[in-house]
Amino acid sequence: MTPTRPSGGHGGRRRRPALIAAAIAAALGVTFAVSAFHQPLREIDPTAEDAVSEVAGTELIGIRTFAPPAGIRVDADLEYGVSDDGTLLTLDVCRPAASGMSASPAVVSIHGGSWARGDKANSDWRGVCEWLASEGFVGVSVNYRLVPEAVFPAQIDDVARAVEWLREPEQAERFGIDPARIGAFGGSAGGNLAALLGTLGEGPLDTGSRVAAVAELSGPVGLGLGELDADAASDWLRGIVGDYLGCEPRSDDLACPQAIEASATAHVDPTDPPFFIGHAELEVVPVGQSERLAATLRASAVPVELAVVPGDAHSIGILDEGMRARIAAFLHAQLG
């Protein structure tokens, strides 16, 4: 049985499947819990073959063109929780070389990899964490449970737990974080999770697992059958979505309600934070996914910047110097 999402972790908002399906239609137009203390701890293996980046090959593109400055401080493999199935959840914190007396905004960085692979500290995502620190943010690169051992909502529950952990007074003081200024950045599957962090819940953006800004690249953000069909989604994309959800999106969304629950497009409301959305025109995730989310946000009067770039690079493969400058400017404007 799929674990139940904590009622307060995302602002307590729940939607009945019929209402969420209606929200998707509008967008197209514009576990049983077992105590972790009785489970053997198991770690997500950062050395496994599946821990490699979602950016294929060795080409120097995107984040790979970033060279971190000297002095970035990295605290690696910090435990932020233990899931009910006994998985030890860890994150890395990247801090600027020198910090003033005032607390800094933080940006939670969420790796991609089809929800089934990837790691917070592979070379590409360590680069993201260090880039955020070089911009004056506290970069926080998180690991979360992966398919097939865990399916939705395990992944969003984990990253939401990480935000809540950062807000604890002890952690905020330890890392010099302003708990009222936490944003999220993600790519690919991590883009899906960053977008969900931004749209789940209602109301103030400085409590619980709410975030004050979202920047995401190449996220599959609309997983209902209607959206996948509208975008002529590939068999590959439909396959990894089915694995993530633990069910196949079909004509009757009530048969796979996770498809709507896992779609940021279904949860948008006017209290959501500003978004920056980046996508390449010809990449593996259809650009219609990002265009629809941007339109849905605008329809709810949520500020959004959509950047569509030429080519077929994916996720942080488009995080080149120009894109980094745009996202950094967005995050500074929203988080200070």
Sequence and secondary structure as in RCSB ss.txt:
>XXXX:A:sequence
MTPTRPSGGHGGRRRRPALIAAAIAAALGVTFAVSAFHQPLREIDPTAEDAVSEVAGTELIGIRTFAPPAGIRVD
ADLEYGVSDDGTLLTLDVCRPAASGMSASPAVVSIHGGSWARGDKANSDWRGVCEWLASEGFVGVSVNYRLVPEA
VFPAQIDDVARAVEWLREPEQAERFGIDPARIGAFGGSAGGNLAALLGTLGEGPLDTGSRVAAVAELSGPVGLGL
GELDADAASDWLRGIVGDYLGCEPRSDDLACPQAIEASATAHVDPTDPPFFIGHAELEVVPVGQSERLAATLRAS
AVPVELAVVPGDAHSIGILDEGMRARIAAFLHAQLG
>XXXX:A:secstr
      TTTTTT    HHHHHHHHHHHHH      GGGS  EE  TTSGGGS SS SS   GGGG    TT EEE
EEEEEEE TT EEEEEEEEE SS  SS EEEEEEE  STTTS  TTSHHHHHHHHHHHHTTSEEEEE    TTT 
 TTHHHHHHHHHHHHHHSHHHHHHHTEEEEEEEEEEETHHHHHHHHHHHSS S SSSTT  SEEEEES     SH
HHHHHTT  HHHHHHHHHHHTS   SSGGGSTHHHHT GGGT  TTS  EEEEEETTSSS HHHHHHHHHHHHHT
T  EEEEEESSS  GGGG  HHHHHHHHHHHHHHH 
